[in-house]
């Protein structure tokens, strides 16, 4: 599998990222990066729109001065905008495109510019599929909790649904480029809904806030039951909320997709060999989360829901350390990412189950007991330290 990932040759020379810039009525101003992957400075000349394309006059470059060269290993940016009225004159709104030309050194290059109108039929179909999957998740959660004795109240399975609904299964899906090699900027554009779709059932920019609220509601719902187990589970949900808040504060984002992307950056000098997973950046929060998830009894679906949230928050989602998938064939990268994500979720769920089954009196059981008892104070102290570090850096 790793050999397949590495089969894509590393880029050379100057490369536009994204390779095709997609505008929409909601995105009229975009940035195009020209990255020099070569070892020498590349002169940049002859930047213009191809007048042979039908809609070239609808696009413009906002920069007052064009960059004249790109340093070796460096990049420059061009800010482009589109005239929306151009595509609505004379009738119904339409799509269109043009081509941006430039010369990097002696090599002429071009970048496709597309203007895409919304697709109500496709959007409705995708919304229907996502709704059907969410309803199936809700039904599975309800059936799974009904088998427990005593059965759980409805707020208890809200975190499970939220975890799988908000989980980014990959960086983005570009249906028109399955067999092509795509840069990270190309995939990010698709994930933003321009030329593709995000790989999540519910793509919400503040998705982690929804998950934390679901944990709090679950905790409050359990408090309606006065049994010791219910109080223990309520304390667990609050501790999980405090633990998961640590990485969100450390990376400064509530967006599940962005949090996964932040963890793909190298911890030391952007070296991909050691990614900045939250497991490394926030070890106390990770230990608290695993301990409180493993200590009390939980159903299989609850463990899988926790594992999905833990992988997205602490283990970089579908990312693969030392072997970044950017630049690989898009379809292959999606397949490998799905396998990696499933393997991580299965491993975390197995670890939680094994820790829960540890014998009484063992060191592992003693450590779990200590972390469970001190979970909320430890998580809150971790949040205070993280906040102080964020303010001082």
N, C-alpha and C positions, 0 to 999 in steps of 0.2 A: 504494500500500500504506500509506504514511504517513497519507494522508487517511482511510483506513479506520480506522486506529488512533485517530485523533483524533476520530472521529465520536461517541464516547461522551462525553456531557456531563459536565463535572466535578461531583463531588458537592456538594450544598449542604445547609445545616442540619446537624442531628445525625444521624449514621449509626452503626449498630451494626456492629462488625467482630469476628468474622464475622457475616454476616446471619442464618445459622442455626447454632446451636451444637450440635455432635454429641458426645454422650457414648457411651462404650463401657465394657465391663467393665474394660478396662485404663486407662481415662481417666475417673475418677470426679470429679475436681476440675479445673475449667477456668476460664479468665478471659475475660470479655467486656469489650471496650473500646467506649466510647461517645465518638465523635470529633465535635467541633464544627467543621464546615467553614464556618461562617458568620462574619460580621464583628462580631457582638455576643455578649455572654455569654448563654448559654441556661440559664434555671432548670430544674432537674431535680426533678420531683415524681411522686407517685402510682406509685412502683415496687412492683409486686406481680405475683403469678402469676394467670393467668386461671383462675378456679375452674370455668369451663365446660368446660375441657379435662379429659379423663378421668384423666390422670396428674399433675395439677398438684401433688399432695401429695408426689410422689417427689423434687421438686427444692427446693432451699433456697439462700438467699444467706448466705454466711459473714461478710460484713462486718457489724460491730457498728453502724456508722453509715453511712447511705447518703450519697453525695455530693449536695449541694444545687444545684450549678450546674456548668456547663462553660464555661470561659473561651473567648473567641474564638480559634480555631485550636488549642485544647487538647483534652485527652482525659481521661477518668476510667475507672476499671476497677471491675468488679464480680466478685467471686469466687463462683462457683456450684459446688454439689456435687449429686450424685444418690444416691439410696438404691437400691443394686443389688437388695436383697431385695424391693423393691416389684415388680420385674419377674420374680421367680421364685416368687412365692407362688401356690399353687393349681394347680401343674402345671409344664409345661415352660417354660423361659425364653422370654420374648417381648420384642419391641421396643415402643416407645411414645413418647409425646411430650407436650409442654405448650407454653404460651406465656407469655412474660414481657412484661408491660405497663409502660409508663412514659410520662410526658409531658415533652417537651423544649420549654419555653416553652408555647405554646398548642397544640402539635401532639401528639396522642396517637400513640404508636408501639408496635410489638410486635416481639418476636424469637422465632422458633420454636426450641424446645428439643427435641432428638431423642435418644432412647436406642436405640442399634443393637446388636443381638446379633451375634456373629461369624457369617460366612457360609462354612462349611467348603467347600461346593460351589464357590462363586466363588473362594475362596482356592486350592483345588486346581487349578481351571482356569487361573488366572493363573500359578500355579507351573509347571504343565505347559507353558504357552506360553513362559515365560521359559527353562525348561530346554531346550526345543526350539531356541530362538534361540541360546542359549549353545553347544549342541552344533553348530549350524550354523556359528557363529563359529570353534569349535575345528577343525572340518573344513576351513573355508576357510583358516585359518592353517596347518594341516598341509599342505594341498595347495600353498599358496603357498611355503612354506619348502622343500618337496620339490623344487621346480623350481630352486632355487639350487644352484650348484656351488661348493664342496661344500654338501650340505644341512645345515641348522641342526639342532642338538640340540633336544629338546623343551623345555628351560627357556627357550630363546630367544624362543619365541612366547607365553610366559606374560604379559609386559607388554601384548601386543596384546589378548589376551582380557580381561585385567583392565581395560584402558582402556575398551573398549566395554561391558563388563558393568557398570561402575560409573558410566559417563557419565550425568549427569542430562540427559535430552533436553528437559526443561522443568521448571518449578517444581512442577507437580502436575496431575492430571487429575480433574475433577469430572464424571462421566458424566451426572448429573442436571441440569447447569446449562450445557450446551453453548451454548445461545442466550441466556444471561443475562450481564449485566455483573457481574463478581466483583471484590471487593477483594483485596489481597494476603493479608489474613488468611484469607479464604475459601479461596484456593488453597493456602495453607500448611496449613490444616486437612485438605484433601484429600490433600496430600503426606504428611501424618502418618498416613494410613490411616483417617481418620474422615470418611466420606462420599465417599471417593475413593481414589485410589491414587497412589503416587509414580511419576514417569516415569523409571524406571531399571530395567534388567534385574535388578540386584541392589542393593537399597536397604540399604546397610550404613552405620551411623553413623560407623565408622572406616574408610571405604572407601579413603581415600588411603593409609592405612597398608598396606592389602592391595596397592595398586599399588607402593609403595616396596619392599615385601618381594619382589614379583614381579620388580622390576628387579634386586635383589640376587641372587636365585636365578638369574636369567638370566646375570648376570655370573659367578657361581661356576660355572655350567654351561659357559660358554664357556671357562673356564680349563682344562677337561679337554683342550682342543685347544691344542697348543703353537705353532700357526702365528702369525705376526705379526698377521694380520688378526683372528684370534680374540682375541688380547690387546688389540688396539685396540678391538674391540667390547665387551670386558669393561670396559675403562676408560670407554668411553662410557656404559654402563649405570650404573656407579657415579656418574659425573658427573651423569647425569640424575637419579638419586635425590637427590643433594645439592642440585641446582638446584631440583627440585620441592619439596623440604622448606622452601625459603625462604618462599614464600607461605603455606604451612601454619603456619609459626612466626609470620609477620607477622600473620595474621588469627586465630591461636589456635584452629584447628579442623582436624579430620581428616574431617569430613563433606563429601562432594562437593557436596551440595545447599546446605548452609549456606555453603560457600566461594563458590559462585556468587552466592548472595544477598548476601553481604558485599561483593562487588565491584560490586553494583548501586547501593550507596549513593554519593552524591556525594563526591568527594574534598575539595571546599572547601565547608564550611558546608552539607553535605547537598544541594548543587545537583546535579541529575541530569544537567546539561549536560556534566559532566566526571566520569565514573564512576571509582571507585578500583580500576580493573583492576590485577591484579598486574603487568602489563606496565609500568605507571607506578610502582607501589609498589616493585617488585622488578626494576628494569631489568637489573641484573647477572645475576641468576638467569635471566631470560628470554633474554638474549644468550648465556649459556653453554648453555642448553638447545637453542636453535636451532643454534648452532655445532656442538655435538657430534652433533646429529642429522643435520646436513647433510654433515659431513666424511667419514665412512666410507661405503662403499656399503651400500645398504639396499633391500629389496624394496618394492613398492608398498603391500602391506598393513602393513608395518612403519611406513612413512611416515604412513599413515592413522591407525594406532594412536597414534603420537606426536602427530599433529595433534589428535586427539580429546582426549588428555590435556592438551595445551598450551592448547587453547581453554577447557577447563573450569577449568584452574588459573590461566591468565594473561589470558584474554580475556573473562571473564564469562559463559561458556557461551552460552546462547541469548538473553542480554540484549541489548537494543538501546540504545545511548547516545542521550541527548536525547529518546527516545521511550519512556518506561516503559509497559509493557503492562498494568500494574495498572489496573483500572477499565474495560478494553475488554471486548467480548463474548468469553466464554471460548473458544469454538471458534475465533474469529478470532485471538485471542492465541496459541493453541497452534499454529495454522498458520504465523503469522508467525515465532514462535520456532523452529519446525522449519526454516523456510527460512533464517533467520539463522544457526542452528547449522551447517547443511550448508554454507552459503557460507563461514563462518569456517574450518571444517575443510578445505574444498577450497583456500582461499587459503593456509593454513599449509602444507599438503602441497605445493602448487605452489611456494611460496617455498623450502621445504627442497630440492626437486628442482632449482630454478634455482640455488640457492647451491652445491649439490653439482656442478653442471655448469659452474661458472665456470672460465674458462681459467686455467691455471697462469701465475704471474707477475703476475696482476692484484691490485689492492688488496684486493678482496673475498676472494680466495684467501689472501692473506697474513694478513688479519684472522681468517679461519676457522682457519688453521694456528696462529696465536698463541692463540686462544681454546681450541682443542682441546688444545694442549699445557698450557695453564695452567688448564684447566677445573676440576679437582678443588680445587686451592688457592684459586681465585677463589670457587667455590661454598662452600667451608668458611669462607673469610673473610667472605663475605656472611652465612652463618649466625651467625657470632660477632657481627658488627655488629648483625644483627637481634635476637639474644638480648639484647645489651646495651641496645639501644633499648627493648625490651619490658620489661626490668627497671627502667629509669630513668623511664619515662613514668608 
